[in-house]
């Protein structure tokens, strides 16, 4: 079964941006995008100021289904960030 992993990350990003921590409700640097890189099997969170695209925030989603990607982004990124 085909899953559009970028579309899944787009919707997850929308949900995260609705929160006070992930959006700009606290005047913080809001999450702008969760970019899926299929050839490397990673998700790179990018913030409004362009920061966070590399390094610490990169999420390994190798061999993940769509639901597993969501869980990995939450566990490897969201829990560390907020």
ABEGO torsion letter per residue (X at the ends): XBBBAAAAAAAAAAAAAABAAABAAAGBBBBABBBBBAAAGBBBBBBAAGBGABEAABBBABGBBAAAAAAAAAAAAAAAAX
